[in-house]
Amino acid sequence: MLFDFGLLKTIWRETGTHPPFTRTPETDLVMNDEGSVLAYEKGGRPTGALAGAYLYHLAQMCALIKSGDLVLDLGCGPGNLLAQVAKLNPRAEFIGVDLSESMLALADLRFRQAEIPNVELQLADMTRLSQFGDASFDTIISSMALHHLPDISALECCFSEMGRVLRPNGRIYLNDFGRLKCRESVGYFVGRAAAGEEQALVDDYTQSLHAAFSKEEFEALVARYLQGRARVFSTIISPLTVVIKGGSSSPSLVPKRELDMIYRALPAPRKNDVQQLKLFLRLGGLPSAL
Ligand SMILES: C[S@@+](CC[C@H](N)C(=O)[O-])C[C@H]1O[C@@H](n2cnc3c(N)ncnc32)[C@H](O)[C@@H]1O
């Protein structure tokens, strides 16, 4: 079902002209707490709470990544999504950075067990990428990580670094949450996506939506550091999902058959997540790659 009463109420609340509520940073900026790390990793498994969103963004990332690319993933976490991207793009090389040792340990185990050879992991800060030279990456990706930065100046450092390390005609695909206008809307979206999930994941999602930067903040930083190289899109009406995308997608790069298999294995609520992202981001100006 694409529409429900709670969604309609949320849309009504979010259409007001008032600005987004005040941001509350994550308590666990770098995710090292064992309980939340494990719950997060579980949520990212093939039938977990994040699986639908991952599939949508996986298709978009695949449409941008070319054979021979060097790709940087900022805040790769336990690597659930990075593993899927790297597996579907075996001729590209990936560097995943994260500041959490626990997350990287899980990611490392995943890549070794799945025998995915084209990923290097680095314990590094996405706001300080001095280990990488100017214009050293063909593509930059990031998923659900930017809201973990403490404040707008850290986000600005991250965008400045992205603008520096991305080559001039490079491609970029970042997805994150956008800050909503009403705190009540957070409860609706969390309930929809994380019903029946572990409390740690529910709490994590709630905190994420409170810690999200606003679409306007993203737009200002893209204009300053990625001008002409990327655009900001969001789900229509409420910017629950924000995507920053640069470079043209090639439908021929999308492995339709593999993505279709992933879609078919999703539980019904996660299929619904994919359909809603497709619809609400398309209405926000971003065509789906699925
Ligand atoms: C919610 S997870 C997202 C993981 C993964 N990208 C995904 O889509 O599932 C956010 C990650 O960002 C990491 N992180 C937070 N601050 C960071 C920083 N300054 N530099 C690098 N990683 C950071 C956290 O440790 C965490 O693993």
The ligand as a Gaussian input file, in Angstrom:
#p B3LYP/6-31G(d) Opt

LIG

0 1
 C       24.805000       4.868000      10.135000
 S       26.374000       4.291000       9.707000
 C       26.268000       4.099000       7.941000
 C       27.046000       2.904000       7.451000
 C       26.904000       2.555000       5.980000
 N       27.396000       3.588000       5.121000
 C       25.505000       2.194000       5.623000
 O       24.907000       2.795000       4.736000
 O       24.977000       1.263000       6.236000
 C       27.353000       5.758000       9.857000
 C       28.830000       5.449000       9.951000
 O       29.573000       6.669000       9.900000
 C       30.704000       6.514000      10.753000
 N       31.304000       7.817000      11.085000
 C       30.858000       8.737000      11.964000
 N       31.661000       9.813000      11.958000
 C       32.635000       9.570000      11.048000
 C       33.748000      10.323000      10.571000
 N       34.019000      11.536000      11.024000
 N       34.530000       9.762000       9.615000
 C       34.272000       8.521000       9.144000
 N       33.227000       7.774000       9.552000
 C       32.411000       8.287000      10.484000
 C       30.142000       5.754000      11.935000
 O       31.150000       5.156000      12.714000
 C       29.224000       4.747000      11.238000
 O       29.885000       3.560000      10.942000

